[in-house]
Amino acid sequence: MFPVAKDAEAALSWIAANDVTRPPGTVVYTQMLNRRGGIECDLTAARLADDRYYIVTGTGFATHDFAWIERHIPAGLDARLIDVTSAHAVLSLMGPRARDVLAAVTDADVSNAAFPFATCREIAIAGAPVRALRVTYVGELGWELHAPVETAIAVYDAIMAAGAAHGLADAGYRAIESLRLEKGYRAWGADISADDTPLEAGVGFAVKFDKPASFLGREALLRQKAEGVRKRMVSFVLEDPEPVLWGGERIFRDGRCVGYTTSGAYGHTVGGAVALGYVNHTAAITRQFIEEGRYAVELDGARHPVRASLAPLYDPQNARIML
């Protein structure tokens, strides 16, 4: 049992740019910002109860994010941070048939009506208690399944057995990288960092300026919103199907270098190399500025034409993840 922390909502509301005052069972995607508005953490917070949240961050950033959150809990609040990483194993079940597989291993109702996107439920799989978060990092229907470490093998075996009829397979990191880039999902440390704001990174939808409480970095973002951003993250797809982008390539707009790619991969769904990258400008960047330019990226000393998009290259309406 965890101790009651009656100010958990107030503490997280100050540290998170999104509105975390949602009902228990809700999952919120949010950034945590420094005073300049830069992104220090990029994570999800599942509300388990009025006094408790379950924060999930990237595998390589747990220590960094824990330290940031702990240092910025306002003094005097009844709130505390506990690292429960070692107690949980996480299996990501994601793809068009994810619901079919999950329904076969649990008695819980996993229909869209009962278990919509961005919600969290406690379910049972192979006799194990599983905290299921309906989220995705690959642009398809999916769940993160958080199970006690000692039950991980049994849960995995049950899922793989049920998934055999649906073509379920283990996915490597490169496959995930390809899918998340087609969808335009950002990765902290590569695409976003403490030097990039949500408005520059194109994740301003996760910032709630009008939420009940103020948040760290709000004033800096309000100033930037009023003045306009001078760099903007954009999705690119290579028009030539052969080369592969890896990140770090120079971006050209109308023959002038305007930035660099931050990460890249081959997009098997769109049929060409894909990348995310920042376009810089001396004045405020508008949608028109992005859309009217002709772009190329430099690879091995040659420039290759690319198509630029502010919308995700795959499923821009998010229909696939809302099934």
C-alpha positions, 0 to 999 in steps of 0.5 A, spaced: 500 500 500 502 506 498 501 512 503 495 517 501 498 523 498 492 528 498 496 533 494 498 529 488 494 532 483 496 539 485 503 537 485 503 534 478 498 540 475 504 544 476 509 540 473 505 537 467 503 542 461 497 538 460 491 538 464 491 532 469 485 533 473 482 528 469 477 522 472 481 516 475 482 511 469 484 517 464 491 517 461 494 523 459 500 525 455 504 531 457 510 534 457 514 537 463 517 544 461 523 548 464 522 555 465 524 557 458 518 552 456 523 547 453 521 540 454 524 536 460 520 530 460 515 527 455 511 522 458 504 519 460 500 519 467 495 515 468 490 517 474 489 511 478 485 514 484 484 521 487 491 521 490 495 517 486 498 517 479 502 512 475 507 515 471 510 512 465 516 514 461 521 512 456 526 506 458 532 510 458 530 516 461 527 514 468 532 516 472 532 523 469 525 524 469 524 521 476 530 527 478 526 532 475 519 531 478 522 530 485 526 536 484 519 540 482 514 538 487 512 544 490 514 545 497 509 544 503 505 539 498 503 532 501 506 529 495 511 524 494 514 520 488 516 513 488 520 509 483 516 502 482 520 500 475 523 494 478 516 491 480 513 491 473 514 488 466 511 491 460 509 488 454 506 492 448 500 489 444 499 493 438 497 492 431 490 492 427 488 485 431 490 487 438 483 487 440 482 480 438 488 478 441 487 481 448 480 479 448 482 472 447 486 472 454 482 476 458 475 476 461 475 484 461 471 488 456 476 491 451 471 494 446 472 501 444 466 503 448 468 500 454 475 501 454 476 507 449 483 510 447 487 514 453 484 510 458 487 505 464 483 499 466 485 493 471 484 486 468 487 479 469 491 475 464 493 468 465 491 469 472 496 475 473 493 482 475 495 487 469 494 494 468 492 495 461 493 502 458 490 504 452 495 507 448 500 506 442 507 508 439 506 505 432 500 509 430 495 503 430 490 500 435 494 498 442 495 497 449 501 497 454 500 491 459 504 492 465 504 486 469 508 484 476 515 482 474 514 475 476 508 474 472 511 476 465 513 470 462 506 467 463 502 473 461 507 473 454 506 466 453 498 467 453 498 473 449 503 469 444 499 463 444 492 467 442 496 471 437 498 465 433 492 465 429 492 473 428 500 473 425 502 476 432 510 477 432 515 480 436 517 487 433 524 489 434 526 497 435 527 498 428 520 496 426 518 501 432 522 506 429 519 506 422 512 506 425 513 511 430 516 516 424 511 515 419 506 517 425 510 523 427 511 521 434 516 524 437 522 521 441 525 525 447 533 526 446 532 525 439 527 529 436 525 533 442 529 536 448 530 541 453 532 546 448 525 545 444 518 547 446 512 544 445 510 549 440 516 548 436 516 541 436 508 541 434 506 538 440 502 544 443 496 540 443 498 537 449 499 544 453 493 547 456 494 554 457 487 555 460 487 549 465 485 550 472 492 551 475 498 554 472 504 550 470 512 551 470 514 554 463 507 557 462 509 564 461 515 563 456 510 559 452 505 564 452 510 569 450 513 565 444 505 563 442 504 571 441 511 572 438 511 566 433 516 560 433 522 561 429 523 553 428 518 548 427 518 540 427 516 537 420 515 530 417 519 528 411 518 523 406 523 522 401 521 522 394 526 517 391 525 510 394 532 508 395 536 511 400 535 511 407 535 517 412 538 516 419 537 523 422 542 528 422 542 530 415 541 537 413 534 540 410 534 545 404 528 549 403 528 552 396 536 551 395 538 554 402 539 550 408 534 551 414 535 545 419 537 538 420 533 531 421 533 529 428 531 522 426 530 517 420 528 510 418 525 507 412 517 507 412 515 501 409 507 503 409 509 510 405 514 506 401 520 511 402 525 514 407 521 518 413 524 523 418 522 528 423 526 535 423 526 542 424 525 548 419 528 554 421 526 561 419 528 568 421 521 570 422 515 567 425 514 560 421 507 559 418 503 553 415 504 557 409 511 558 409 512 550 410 507 548 405 510 553 400 517 551 400 521 546 396 525 541 400 531 536 399 535 533 404 543 532 403 545 524 404 552 522 402 553 529 399 547 529 394 541 532 395 534 528 395 527 531 394 523 530 400 515 532 401 514 536 407 508 535 412 506 538 418 501 532 419 503 525 420 504 521 414 500 516 416 493 516 418 493 524 420 486 523 422 488 518 428 482 513 425 487 507 426 488 508 434 481 510 435 478 503 432 
